[in-house]
Amino acid sequence: MPKPPLKSCILIPAYREEAHIAPVVREVLDYCSDVIVIDDGSPDETAKMATAAGATVLAHVRNQGKGAALQTGFDHAREQGFDLAITLDADGQHAPSDIPAFLQAWERTRSPVIVGNRMGSVDRMPWLRRVVNRFMSYLLSRVMGQYVPDTQCGFRLYHRSAFPEALYDKHSRRFAAESEILLRLSLQGRKIDAVAIQTLYGDERSKIRPFADTLRFLCMLRRFRKIKKEFLNP
């Protein structure tokens, strides 16, 4: 008897994305019928535009950061019985047409996490972003003990066994959260795979602050080394 198909959803954390969220949701709906937008306390019409485009919207009363928005999404996915959750950004930098590539990669590898890899085609990536991504991916891969070419990419597939159960640290509720998820999965001995995706950059303005977020990332790595030591030597 054939197994029933896995139940999949798309999680889109969003903050002040009224200009981009509707077309992103509409395009994602071509590939998955369950699209969940987590509006992280946006003061604009992000939630209204996402709802009108056909998404289920989970709203934070105040802005808490991308990590907190993702946690809300994962909690919802777990409660609703989803087997797979694909996360992507709300600003149009990720191509929904790459969603089938993630699903095909999961069918092939059964990896609990598959991270999008933009580093095979970086011509359109701003040079500073390129340098920061490569630097952070190099450091993170060394600490994890396995190579992930684009650890800073938010376009990912998670199996339910890898859904985070709680925010790990108040310092990781923003952009460092996605890195810490990978670090903690690596402690559990999980294999983290990658799949090549498109690199898109248009009129969107990145919310990443290179200096502040790099500093936060380095502080997170320092904390993780201590956690790893305690984990390996209880």
Secondary structure, DSSP 8 states (H G I E B T S, - for coil): -------EEEEEEESS-TTTHHHHHHHHTTT-S-EEEEEES-SSSHHHHHHHHT-EEEEESS---HHHHHHHHHHHHHHTT-SEEEE--SSS-S-GGGHHHHHHHHHHH--SEEEEE-TT--TTS-HHHHHHHHHHHHHHHHHHTS--TTTT---EEEEGGG---S---GGGSSTHHHHHHHHHHHHTT--EEEEE-----SS------HHHHHHHHHHHHHHHHHHHHHHH--
